[in-house]
Amino acid sequence: MRWFLVSALVALWSLAPLRAEDKKAKDADNQPIKVIQLNRTDPVSYEKEIEPILVNKCVFCHSGPVKEGKLDLASYDSLMRGGKSGKPIVPGKAEESRLYKLCAKTQKPFMPPKTEEPLTPEELALIRLWIDQGAKPPSGQREKPKVVLSGLPPAVQPVRAVVISPDKKSIVVGRANQIHVYDAATGDYQRSFVDPGLLGPDKQPLKAAHISLVESLAFSPDGKTVASGSFQEVVLWDFEKGESKNKLTGFAERVVALAFSKDGKLLATGGGAPTEEGEIKVFEADSGKLVVDIKNGHSDTVFGVCFSPDGTKLATCGADKFVKVFELPEGKFLKSFEGHTHHVLDVGWKGDGKVLASAGADNVVKLWDYEKGEQIRTINAHGKQVTRLQFVGSTNQFVTCSGDQTVKMWNADNGGSIRNFGGGGDFLYAVSVSADGQLLAAGGEDGLVRTYNGQNGQLLKTLNPPPPPASPK
């Protein structure tokens, strides 16, 4: 007994310096931001000075399909409305405004979180002065804020996209700004796609696929090409070589949705800046030539795109709560479907082309009769946002994933639940299922991808992030 006590004391003594060091680092993270005074009397401009701060530091967690605390910072109006903790701003009183206190690190939870760069004293002072001046709205003379991409912190590794190859041999994962390829049978990491010409904010080579997050992925039907969407760009990769074949640019913001037509000839993209016109574009997959740029399709970000089985139509959905269908190749508007009470985050066609399914941030899936233009039924699918939806090949079955950490399979004909896939550890953003329904993969905020037997729901493998490359000696 005496030996045990002595050993325990020695162990505690050896850990003391480490704990003190950890505590010192933690205390540094928790220190309030230095308060400085701005020597100015002219009014602070929301659109020129405040909005760029929110876009660069806050909008990642407070816009689109993910809004921490139900607080949407994508526009002035949604900012002033507030979230589940109430209105974050008291005009004229910065010291009483929750937004200011969280950013200043004088009230928890601190914003941005510790995995992100905190506000500088100058940025905090601007926000304080803007609030004290009455938190005035945009003047109407809007100047689009310039977004400066910075490197992603190592701790930020969310999986926003995952796709299974048509032959079921590989799984491609979009993790942070990386694209990783895994052996589907063993779960072993095989390789990464790297753009050799990519430079980071410090102008040094960046070993990644994109500078910003990989928001979307799609496999061509022949399995030869992988498309990846990120901030203002789409890259087409040669799957076997892992090399970039083409880069599509000219996008206003993030490209959060990608889909190949069944014959592989066309690639559709969806995205756009929050609260602005949604972007819908269709390209020739081989040449990258723009076929159609659908204007005024949605009044907000487009989160889902899907070709009809015969390739003559494109279904889209967005933050404006609509599902819409356009004729190809002209891009002519055909029909719209309204009924969701929140953002519509994904859309899919049943194999017969007669039924559409849409997934919403209102936690439901809606099934629509395309010919009649009517809703068939609503499925109370999940406890949080239904972030992605995919039909199983040409069958009547489809899978969904959600922020409630679950993946589910459904019958589109009767709305019934077929099976659940458990084991998710965090908010799920991405799901993919093989055409025969035998293999399923899902990933999310924890950076892990879990694979399942689609026939019985059994968890097969967990695809972990690969180890970082060794530093040169």
Buried (B, 14 or more C-beta within 10 A) or exposed (E): EEEEEEEEEEEEEEEEEEEEEEEEEEEEEEEEBEEEEEEEEEEBBBBBBBBBBBBBBBBBBBBBBBBBBEBBBBBBEBBEBBBEEEBBBBBEEBEEBBBBBBBBBEEEEBBBEBEBEBBBEEBBBBBBBBBBBEBBEBEEEEEEBEBEBBBBEEEBBBBBBBBBBBEBEBBBBBBBBBBBBBBBBEBEBEEBBBBEEBEBEEEEEBBBBBBBBBBBBBBBBEBBBBBBBBBBBBBBBBBEEBEBBBEBEEBBBBBBBBBBBBEBBBBBBBBBBBBBBBBBBBBEBBEBEEBBEBEEBBBBBBBBBBBBBEBEBBBBBBBBBBBBBBBBEEBEEBBBBEBBEBBBBBBBBBBEBBBBBBBBBBBBBBBBEBEEEEBBEBBEBBEBBBBBBBBBEEBBBBBBBBBBBBBBBBBBEEBEEBBEBEBBEBBBBBBBBBBEBEBBBBBBBBBBBBBBBBEEBEEBBEBEBBEEEEEEE
